Amino acid sequence: MIRQVFGSNNKYCHQSIFVLFSSIFLLIIPLGYILLYLREENILILLISLGGILSILADYCIIENELINILDRIVGTILVLSVIQRCYRINNTKIIIITILTIILIKYSRSSQSKGDWVRRHCIWHLGCIIFLLYCFNMLNNVK
């Protein structure tokens, strides 16, 4: 049904529906955490909502558009830098280690040699990013 609605001529449209829905579900977890515990962080709420939508659009068979890919990377970068900036004031050693691990995961995902390899590595990147966000949001929540 999703392929019928959004077309099947995109390069990533052959991914399984399970991968698509798993990624959508995983992106909801950090947003839910913010909405429950960090409601005053309006910028983070906006960035993670927009980043989630753009990530789904850029990665999973809905739109193959260079502008969407660029916007996805820009919003994702702003989100991560915003979280790092907020958390660095709390515990700079932990946030530096987490940032290095995040960069390693991005490099790992981008070094894929095939589409199948990219799907696996990009899912690992998404999972790592969600763990990073949840850890940092928990760090922010514990300081309040």
N, CA, C and O of each residue as an XYZ file, in Angstrom:
576
protein
N       0.812     -1.190      0.000
C       0.000      0.000      0.000
C       0.863      1.265      0.000
O       0.577      2.209     -0.737
N       1.921      1.289      0.826
C       2.804      2.459      0.868
C       3.446      2.680     -0.494
O       3.539      3.815     -0.962
N       3.887      1.604     -1.131
C       4.506      1.745     -2.454
C       3.515      2.267     -3.476
O       3.895      3.017     -4.374
N       2.253      1.886     -3.358
C       1.241      2.376     -4.290
C       1.001      3.866     -4.083
O       0.834      4.614     -5.047
N       0.984      4.291     -2.836
C       0.723      5.700     -2.538
C       1.886      6.572     -2.970
O       1.680      7.626     -3.572
N       3.109      6.144     -2.669
C       4.267      6.989     -2.899
C       5.073      6.619     -4.127
O       6.073      7.278     -4.411
N       4.692      5.617     -4.849
C       5.415      5.218     -6.045
C       6.537      4.258     -5.739
O       6.970      4.134     -4.593
N       7.011      3.573     -6.779
C       8.064      2.584     -6.554
C       9.278      2.825     -7.434
O      10.083      1.915     -7.633
N       9.423      4.015     -7.957
C      10.561      4.275     -8.828
C      11.736      4.909     -8.097
O      12.697      5.334     -8.739
N      11.684      4.980     -6.805
C      12.780      5.556     -6.040
C      13.814      4.499     -5.697
O      13.486      3.318     -5.583
N      15.068      4.921     -5.532
C      16.136      3.953     -5.333
C      16.043      3.194     -4.019
O      16.561      2.082     -3.928
N      15.397      3.757     -2.990
C      15.288      3.072     -1.705
C      13.905      2.472     -1.480
O      13.610      2.001     -0.382
N      13.075      2.481     -2.479
C      11.693      2.053     -2.297
C      11.559      0.550     -2.185
O      10.462      0.062     -1.915
N      12.610     -0.192     -2.378
C      12.524     -1.647     -2.333
C      12.846     -2.189     -0.943
O      12.967     -3.401     -0.760
N      12.983     -1.308      0.021
C      13.221     -1.756      1.386
C      11.952     -2.391      1.927
O      10.848     -2.102      1.467
N      12.125     -3.240      2.888
C      10.962     -3.907      3.449
C      10.119     -2.931      4.251
O      10.633     -1.965      4.815
N       8.838     -3.189      4.296
C       7.916     -2.380      5.076
C       8.298     -2.444      6.558
O       8.128     -1.468      7.289
N       8.816     -3.601      6.999
C       9.246     -3.745      8.394
C      10.312     -2.715      8.737
O      10.255     -2.097      9.800
N      11.291     -2.522      7.844
C      12.354     -1.547      8.084
C      11.755     -0.148      8.180
O      12.134      0.635      9.052
N      10.826      0.164      7.290
C      10.196      1.478      7.290
C       9.469      1.734      8.602
O       9.696      2.759      9.244
N       8.605      0.822      9.004
C       7.834      1.036     10.218
C       8.700      0.961     11.474
O       8.418      1.651     12.454
N       9.734      0.148     11.462
C      10.646      0.100     12.607
C      11.336      1.438     12.788
O      11.463      1.928     13.910
N      11.778      2.026     11.697
C      12.452      3.318     11.779
C      11.494      4.404     12.250
O      11.860      5.246     13.070
N      10.275      4.386     11.737
C       9.294      5.380     12.167
C       9.042      5.232     13.667
O       9.006      6.225     14.394
N       8.869      3.996     14.128
C       8.630      3.762     15.553
C       9.807      4.239     16.388
O       9.619      4.887     17.418
N      11.010      3.926     15.953
C      12.192      4.326     16.723
C      12.339      5.841     16.799
O      12.813      6.367     17.806
N      11.940      6.544     15.747
C      12.044      8.001     15.770
C      11.019      8.633     16.711
O      11.204      9.768     17.149
N       9.955      7.920     17.021
C       8.931      8.441     17.924
C       9.402      8.387     19.382
O       8.963      9.198     20.198
N      10.273      7.461     19.714
C      10.709      7.279     21.111
C      11.359      8.544     21.686
O      10.931      8.997     22.748
N      12.386      9.144     21.027
C      12.974     10.364     21.606
C      11.976     11.523     21.658
O      11.998     12.314     22.601
N      11.108     11.629     20.663
C      10.107     12.688     20.676
C       9.165     12.509     21.869
O       8.827     13.480     22.545
N       8.746     11.283     22.123
C       7.886     11.008     23.269
C       8.565     11.355     24.579
O       7.931     11.888     25.489
N       9.861     11.055     24.679
C      10.613     11.378     25.901
C      10.615     12.890     26.135
O      10.375     13.357     27.248
N      10.888     13.643     25.076
C      10.903     15.107     25.212
C       9.531     15.616     25.630
O       9.422     16.453     26.526
N       8.485     15.114     24.981
C       7.142     15.584     25.293
C       6.743     15.250     26.736
O       6.011     16.011     27.370
N       7.219     14.126     27.248
C       6.886     13.751     28.624
C       7.703     14.495     29.664
O       7.165     14.928     30.683
N       9.004     14.650     29.417
C       9.894     15.134     30.464
C      10.546     16.489     30.208
O      10.990     17.143     31.151
N      10.609     16.914     28.972
C      11.309     18.162     28.647
C      10.427     19.086     27.814
O      10.868     19.607     26.790
N       9.216     19.289     28.234
C       8.244     20.079     27.461
C       8.698     21.507     27.192
O       8.296     22.109     26.196
N       9.526     22.047     28.067
C       9.963     23.431     27.885
C      11.017     23.572     26.786
O      11.360     24.690     26.401
N      11.522     22.477     26.289
C      12.549     22.499     25.231
C      11.883     22.553     23.853
O      11.941     21.594     23.084
N      11.251     23.691     23.557
C      10.489     23.831     22.313
C      11.347     23.681     21.062
O      10.902     23.107     20.068
N      12.556     24.188     21.106
C      13.456     24.085     19.944
C      13.785     22.619     19.675
O      13.765     22.182     18.524
N      14.086     21.860     20.722
C      14.380     20.432     20.534
C      13.161     19.684     20.016
O      13.290     18.799     19.170
N      11.987     20.029     20.513
C      10.759     19.384     20.026
C      10.580     19.652     18.544
O      10.282     18.740     17.772
N      10.763     20.904     18.147
C      10.640     21.261     16.732
C      11.688     20.541     15.887
O      11.364     19.979     14.841
N      12.944     20.555     16.337
C      14.024     19.943     15.563
C      13.849     18.431     15.419
O      14.058     17.885     14.335
N      13.465     17.749     16.507
C      13.337     16.298     16.411
C      12.111     15.916     15.591
O      12.125     14.899     14.898
N      11.051     16.717     15.662
C       9.862     16.444     14.841
C      10.192     16.630     13.362
O       9.909     15.759     12.539
N      10.787     17.763     13.040
C      11.161     18.037     11.660
C      12.218     17.050     11.171
O      12.153     16.564     10.041
N      13.196     16.758     12.038
C      14.244     15.798     11.664
C      13.689     14.413     11.403
O      14.126     13.736     10.472
N      12.736     13.983     12.209
C      12.111     12.677     11.994
C      11.375     12.606     10.673
O      11.503     11.631      9.933
N      10.607     13.637     10.379
C       9.867     13.676      9.111
C      10.831     13.686      7.936
O      10.659     12.927      6.983
N      11.840     14.540      7.999
C      12.812     14.619      6.898
C      13.609     13.330      6.751
O      13.918     12.918      5.633
N      13.944     12.692      7.862
C      14.681     11.434      7.805
C      13.872     10.358      7.090
O      14.393      9.624      6.251
N      12.611     10.278      7.430
C      11.746      9.296      6.766
C      11.628      9.623      5.283
O      11.710      8.731      4.438
N      11.433     10.905      4.968
C      11.319     11.306      3.561
C      12.607     11.039      2.789
O      12.573     10.566      1.653
N      13.738     11.345      3.412
C      15.021     11.207      2.719
C      15.456      9.754      2.578
O      16.053      9.383      1.567
N      15.164      8.924      3.583
C      15.722      7.578      3.624
C      14.799      6.492      3.088
O      15.279      5.483      2.571
N      13.521      6.669      3.197
C      12.621      5.544      2.984
C      11.537      5.796      1.949
O      10.383      6.047      2.297
N      11.896      5.731      0.730
C      11.031      5.519     -0.442
C       9.904      6.517     -0.634
O       9.028      6.260     -1.460
N       9.869      7.605      0.053
C       8.759      8.515     -0.153
C       9.134      9.578     -1.181
O       8.386      9.805     -2.132
N      10.260     10.218     -1.007
C      10.682     11.256     -1.943
C      12.164     11.062     -2.241
O      12.982     10.961     -1.327
N      12.496     11.013     -3.513
C      13.911     11.020     -3.894
C      14.192     12.414     -4.425
O      13.972     12.709     -5.600
N      14.678     13.252     -3.545
C      14.838     14.649     -3.859
C      16.086     15.141     -3.139
O      16.208     14.989     -1.923
N      16.995     15.719     -3.876
C      18.257     16.179     -3.289
C      18.020     17.246     -2.228
O      18.733     17.281     -1.224
N      17.031     18.120     -2.430
C      16.733     19.151     -1.447
C      16.307     18.531     -0.115
O      16.730     18.993      0.945
N      15.478     17.493     -0.162
C      15.046     16.805      1.060
C      16.259     16.194      1.763
O      16.375     16.280      2.986
N      17.166     15.575      0.991
C      18.375     14.988      1.583
C      19.236     16.046      2.267
O      19.756     15.820      3.360
N      19.383     17.196      1.623
C      20.189     18.283      2.198
C      19.519     18.819      3.461
O      20.182     19.018      4.479
N      18.204     19.053      3.397
C      17.480     19.541      4.571
C      17.551     18.539      5.720
O      17.678     18.932      6.879
N      17.471     17.240      5.401
C      17.578     16.193      6.420
C      18.920     16.288      7.139
O      18.979     16.224      8.366
N      19.984     16.438      6.377
C      21.317     16.530      6.985
C      21.483     17.812      7.800
O      22.081     17.790      8.875
N      20.956     18.929      7.293
C      21.078     20.204      8.005
C      20.317     20.156      9.329
O      20.861     20.516     10.373
N      19.066     19.715      9.287
C      18.258     19.657     10.509
C      18.858     18.653     11.487
O      18.912     18.917     12.688
N      19.311     17.499     10.982
C      19.949     16.507     11.858
C      21.195     17.053     12.524
O      21.425     16.821     13.711
N      21.999     17.777     11.764
C      23.220     18.372     12.312
C      22.886     19.428     13.360
O      23.509     19.466     14.421
N      21.911     20.280     13.072
C      21.511     21.306     14.036
C      20.971     20.657     15.306
O      21.272     21.111     16.410
N      20.172     19.594     15.157
C      19.630     18.887     16.325
C      20.757     18.332     17.189
O      20.786     18.544     18.401
N      21.685     17.619     16.552
C      22.781     17.002     17.307
C      23.655     18.072     17.961
O      24.029     17.932     19.125
N      23.982     19.134     17.232
C      24.806     20.198     17.815
C      24.086     20.904     18.959
O      24.710     21.279     19.952
N      22.793     21.081     18.824
C      22.003     21.701     19.881
C      21.998     20.841     21.144
O      22.150     21.351     22.253
N      21.824     19.542     20.964
C      21.845     18.627     22.110
C      23.233     18.586     22.737
O      23.365     18.608     23.961
N      24.265     18.527     21.903
C      25.645     18.507     22.414
C      25.932     19.778     23.206
O      26.514     19.717     24.289
N      25.531     20.913     22.679
C      25.768     22.197     23.354
C      25.092     22.219     24.720
O      25.691     22.661     25.700
N      23.851     21.746     24.792
C      23.128     21.735     26.073
C      23.778     20.767     27.073
O      23.892     21.079     28.258
N      24.195     19.612     26.597
C      24.736     18.580     27.485
C      26.195     18.824     27.848
O      26.652     18.379     28.900
N      26.923     19.518     26.999
C      28.340     19.774     27.265
C      28.520     20.530     28.578
O      29.491     20.307     29.300
N      27.586     21.420     28.882
C      27.651     22.191     30.126
C      27.440     21.295     31.348
O      27.875     21.631     32.449
N      26.777     20.164     31.154
C      26.467     19.267     32.267
C      27.635     18.318     32.542
O      28.095     18.206     33.678
N      28.112     17.634     31.496
C      29.207     16.675     31.660
C      29.977     16.608     30.347
O      29.607     15.856     29.446
N      31.039     17.387     30.238
C      31.756     17.489     28.972
C      32.492     16.211     28.577
O      32.627     15.933     27.385
N      32.964     15.437     29.528
C      33.693     14.202     29.189
C      32.765     13.186     28.534
O      33.095     12.634     27.484
N      31.622     12.936     29.136
C      30.679     11.972     28.573
C      30.190     12.408     27.199
O      30.080     11.585     26.291
N      29.898     13.691     27.041
C      29.352     14.159     25.772
C      30.400     14.103     24.661
O      30.053     13.872     23.503
N      31.663     14.308     24.989
C      32.725     14.183     23.980
C      32.825     12.726     23.512
O      32.948     12.468     22.315
N      32.775     11.793     24.437
C      32.831     10.364     24.072
C      31.627      9.978     23.214
O      31.774      9.288     22.205
N      30.444     10.421     23.616
C      29.228     10.105     22.849
C      29.297     10.726     21.459
O      28.888     10.102     20.480
N      29.807     11.940     21.366
C      29.929     12.609     20.064
C      30.877     11.846     19.146
O      30.589     11.672     17.962
N      31.994     11.394     19.680
C      32.948     10.612     18.879
C      32.293      9.325     18.384
O      32.453      8.959     17.219
N      31.563      8.641     19.250
C      30.856      7.419     18.839
C      29.822      7.711     17.753
O      29.655      6.919     16.826
N      29.134      8.834     17.863
C      28.142      9.216     16.854
C      28.812      9.462     15.509
O      28.301      9.031     14.476
N      29.937     10.141     15.511
C      30.676     10.408     14.263
C      31.144      9.092     13.637
O      31.077      8.923     12.419
N      31.612      8.170     14.462
C      32.042      6.857     13.955
C      30.871      6.132     13.287
O      31.041      5.534     12.225
N      29.689      6.180     13.898
C      28.515      5.530     13.305
C      28.114      6.171     11.979
O      27.730      5.466     11.047
N      28.198      7.498     11.883
C      27.887      8.173     10.622
C      28.875      7.738      9.545
O      28.475      7.409      8.428
N      30.155      7.735      9.876
C      31.185      7.309      8.910
C      30.950      5.863      8.479
O      31.084      5.529      7.302
N      30.604      5.021      9.427
C      30.333      3.609      9.126
C      29.165      3.482      8.151
O      29.231      2.703      7.200
N      28.105      4.239      8.384
C      26.942      4.199      7.496
C      27.299      4.707      6.104
O      26.892      4.120      5.101
N      28.049      5.783      6.045
C      28.381      6.385      4.752
C      29.418      5.588      3.954
O      29.600      5.838      2.763
N      30.088      4.645      4.587
C      31.099      3.860      3.870
C      30.520      2.620      3.199
O      31.265      1.758      2.731
N      29.213      2.532      3.153
C      28.559      1.366      2.546
C      28.905      1.242      1.067
O      29.023      2.239      0.354
N      29.065      0.003      0.624
C      29.425     -0.262     -0.763
C      28.245     -0.738     -1.613
O      28.319     -0.723     -2.842
N      27.172     -1.153     -0.970
C      25.991     -1.622     -1.710
C      24.743     -1.135     -1.004
O      24.794     -0.664      0.132
N      23.610     -1.258     -1.702
C      22.341     -0.821     -1.115
C      21.986     -1.641      0.122
O      21.548     -1.083      1.128
N      22.170     -2.945      0.058
C      21.882     -3.797      1.209
C      22.755     -3.448      2.390
O      22.298     -3.411      3.533
N      24.024     -3.190      2.099
C      24.966     -2.775      3.132
C      24.525     -1.447      3.740
O      24.572     -1.265      4.956
N      24.094     -0.517      2.879
C      23.637      0.788      3.347
C      22.424      0.648      4.266
O      22.362      1.301      5.307
N      21.473     -0.186      3.899
C      20.266     -0.362      4.717
C      20.650     -0.833      6.112
O      20.186     -0.269      7.103
N      21.490     -1.858      6.202
C      21.909     -2.367      7.514
C      22.660     -1.306      8.317
O      22.359     -1.064      9.486
N      23.629     -0.688      7.678
C      24.450      0.291      8.389
C      23.656      1.536      8.764
O      23.877      2.118      9.826
N      22.742      1.944      7.908
C      21.950      3.127      8.207
C      20.968      2.849      9.347
O      20.691      3.738     10.153
N      20.451      1.647      9.421
C      19.598      1.270     10.553
C      20.402      1.277     11.848
O      19.895      1.690     12.891
N      21.654      0.821     11.790
C      22.533      0.885     12.962
C      22.763      2.347     13.354
O      22.752      2.692     14.536
N      22.973      3.200     12.347
C      23.163      4.628     12.610
C      21.915      5.209     13.289
O      22.033      5.934     14.277
N      20.724      4.896     12.769
C      19.501      5.422     13.378
C      19.361      4.945     14.822
O      19.011      5.730     15.703
N      19.628      3.687     15.063
C      19.543      3.151     16.418
C      20.553      3.853     17.331
O      20.218      4.231     18.453
N      21.777      4.024     16.852
C      22.804      4.720     17.632
C      22.414      6.165     17.916
O      22.626      6.659     19.023
N      21.858      6.829     16.946
C      21.439      8.218     17.116
C      20.312      8.320     18.145
O      20.292      9.243     18.959
N      19.385      7.379     18.106
C      18.274      7.390     19.057
C      18.788      7.134     20.473
O      18.326      7.766     21.422
N      19.728      6.225     20.620
C      20.334      5.979     21.941
C      21.056      7.238     22.425
O      20.937      7.617     23.590
N      21.802      7.884     21.527
C      22.493      9.134     21.847
C      21.496     10.185     22.332
O      21.707     10.815     23.368
N      20.409     10.370     21.582
C      19.415     11.377     21.957
C      18.771     11.057     23.301
O      18.630     11.934     24.153
N      18.381      9.795     23.485
C      17.740      9.417     24.746
C      18.682      9.617     25.940
O      18.265     10.104     26.991
N      19.942      9.241     25.773
C      20.920      9.435     26.848
C      21.062     10.915     27.182
O      21.062     11.299     28.352
N      21.183     11.740     26.148
C      21.356     13.178     26.367
C      20.091     13.804     26.945
O      20.176     14.661     27.826
N      18.920     13.390     26.465
C      17.674     13.924     27.017
C      17.540     13.538     28.485
O      17.074     14.333     29.302
N      17.948     12.320     28.816
C      17.908     11.887     30.216
C      18.875     12.736     31.047
O      18.565     13.104     32.180
N      20.029     13.040     30.489
C      21.006     13.889     31.173
C      20.397     15.267     31.429
O      20.546     15.815     32.521
N      19.719     15.822     30.440
C      19.075     17.134     30.603
C      17.948     17.071     31.637
O      17.780     17.988     32.440
N      17.186     15.985     31.608
C      16.073     15.817     32.530
C      16.565     15.695     33.969
O      15.918     16.213     34.879
N      17.680     15.031     34.195
C      18.210     14.850     35.549
C      18.746     16.140     36.145
O      18.880     16.245     37.364
N      19.054     17.120     35.313
C      19.585     18.397     35.804
C      18.448     19.322     36.231
O      18.645     20.173     37.099
N      17.272     19.175     35.643
C      16.157     20.087     35.960
C      15.823     20.070     37.438
O      14.914     20.777     37.873
